[in-house]
Amino acid sequence: MTTDDLAWAPEACTLPTVDRPLRLAEFDDLFATALRGQQRVSPTLLRWHVDVAAEPVARDLTGRESGCCSFFTFSFAPDGDAVRLDVEVPDAHVAVLDALAVRAAAGMPT
């Protein structure tokens, strides 16, 4: 992991810098093991399709992320044989969502 991996974390994030690589690794693991697809619905809304079995892990992870980065809104809904996970940010944090989308796409199984 490089400092570039963490550069997009905005100042609004209250997660201690030392803990950020661990959180990023948790998201990478979710992307690699459970992310089945993603769609950019709008500049401020990213939609992920997550394996149903990973929903508890995804809920825990996004709950903790909301705790330190309150600008994120995560919402879950059933979606056929997957779970729809919407990730929304205000306009001021679109760059963060852009970076997250790129990271998710890179980590998603092929």
VEXDREN-2710 file (C-alpha; in Angstrom, 1 decimal):
% VEXDREN-2710
k/r/px/py/pz
1/MET/0.0/0.0/0.0
2/THR/1.3/3.4/-0.9
3/THR/0.5/6.9/0.3
4/ASP/-1.4/7.3/-3.0
5/ASP/-3.8/4.7/-1.8
6/LEU/-4.8/6.9/1.1
7/ALA/-4.4/10.3/-0.6
8/TRP/-8.1/10.5/-1.6
9/ALA/-9.3/10.2/2.0
10/PRO/-10.7/13.7/2.7
11/GLU/-10.0/15.7/5.8
12/ALA/-13.6/15.1/6.9
13/CYS/-12.6/11.5/7.7
14/THR/-11.9/11.1/11.4
15/LEU/-10.4/7.6/11.2
16/PRO/-6.9/7.8/12.5
17/THR/-4.3/7.7/9.8
18/VAL/-2.7/4.6/11.2
19/ASP/-6.0/2.7/10.9
20/ARG/-6.7/3.7/7.3
21/PRO/-4.6/0.9/5.7
22/LEU/-6.5/-1.7/7.7
23/ARG/-9.9/-0.2/6.7
24/LEU/-8.8/0.0/3.1
25/ALA/-7.7/-3.7/3.3
26/GLU/-11.2/-4.6/4.6
27/PHE/-12.8/-2.9/1.6
28/ASP/-10.4/-4.6/-0.8
29/ASP/-11.3/-7.9/0.8
30/LEU/-15.0/-7.2/0.3
31/PHE/-14.5/-6.2/-3.3
32/ALA/-12.4/-9.3/-4.0
33/THR/-14.7/-11.8/-2.3
34/ALA/-18.2/-10.4/-2.6
35/LEU/-18.6/-7.6/-5.1
36/ARG/-20.5/-9.0/-8.1
37/GLY/-21.0/-5.7/-10.0
38/GLN/-21.2/-1.9/-9.7
39/GLN/-23.0/0.8/-11.5
40/ARG/-22.5/4.5/-11.4
41/VAL/-26.1/5.8/-11.0
42/SER/-25.2/9.4/-10.8
43/PRO/-22.1/11.5/-9.9
44/THR/-23.0/11.2/-6.2
45/LEU/-24.4/7.6/-6.2
46/LEU/-22.5/4.3/-6.7
47/ARG/-24.5/1.1/-6.7
48/TRP/-22.8/-2.2/-5.7
49/HIS/-24.2/-5.7/-6.1
50/VAL/-22.8/-7.8/-3.2
51/ASP/-23.1/-11.5/-2.6
52/VAL/-25.9/-12.2/-0.1
53/ALA/-23.6/-14.2/2.2
54/ALA/-21.4/-11.1/2.6
55/GLU/-24.2/-8.8/3.7
56/PRO/-23.4/-9.0/7.5
57/VAL/-19.8/-8.2/6.8
58/ALA/-20.7/-5.3/4.4
59/ARG/-23.2/-3.9/6.9
60/ASP/-20.6/-4.0/9.7
61/LEU/-17.9/-2.4/7.5
62/THR/-20.1/0.3/6.0
63/GLY/-21.5/1.1/9.5
64/ARG/-18.0/1.6/10.8
65/GLU/-17.1/3.7/7.8
66/SER/-20.1/6.0/8.3
67/GLY/-18.9/6.5/11.9
68/CYS/-15.7/8.1/10.8
69/CYS/-16.7/9.5/7.4
70/SER/-20.1/10.8/8.1
71/PHE/-20.5/12.2/4.5
72/PHE/-21.1/8.6/3.3
73/THR/-24.7/7.2/3.1
74/PHE/-24.9/3.5/2.7
75/SER/-28.2/1.8/2.1
76/PHE/-29.0/-1.9/1.5
77/ALA/-31.9/-3.6/-0.3
78/PRO/-32.5/-7.1/-1.6
79/ASP/-31.8/-7.5/-5.3
80/GLY/-32.6/-10.9/-6.6
81/ASP/-29.7/-13.3/-5.7
82/ALA/-27.6/-10.4/-4.5
83/VAL/-27.8/-7.4/-2.1
84/ARG/-27.9/-3.9/-3.6
85/LEU/-25.6/-1.6/-1.6
86/ASP/-25.9/2.1/-2.6
87/VAL/-23.1/4.4/-1.7
88/GLU/-24.0/8.1/-1.8
89/VAL/-22.0/11.2/-1.0
90/PRO/-22.7/14.9/-1.2
91/ASP/-21.4/16.9/-4.2
92/ALA/-18.3/18.0/-2.3
93/HIS/-17.1/14.4/-2.0
94/VAL/-17.6/13.1/-5.5
95/ALA/-13.8/12.7/-5.9
96/VAL/-13.9/10.2/-3.0
97/LEU/-16.6/8.2/-4.6
98/ASP/-14.7/8.3/-7.9
99/ALA/-11.7/6.8/-6.2
100/LEU/-13.8/4.2/-4.4
101/ALA/-15.4/3.1/-7.7
102/VAL/-12.0/2.7/-9.3
103/ARG/-10.7/0.7/-6.4
104/ALA/-13.8/-1.5/-6.3
105/ALA/-13.5/-2.2/-10.1
106/ALA/-9.9/-3.1/-9.8
107/GLY/-10.6/-5.5/-6.9
108/MET/-13.7/-7.2/-8.3
109/PRO/-13.3/-10.8/-9.4
110/THR/-13.3/-11.2/-13.1
END
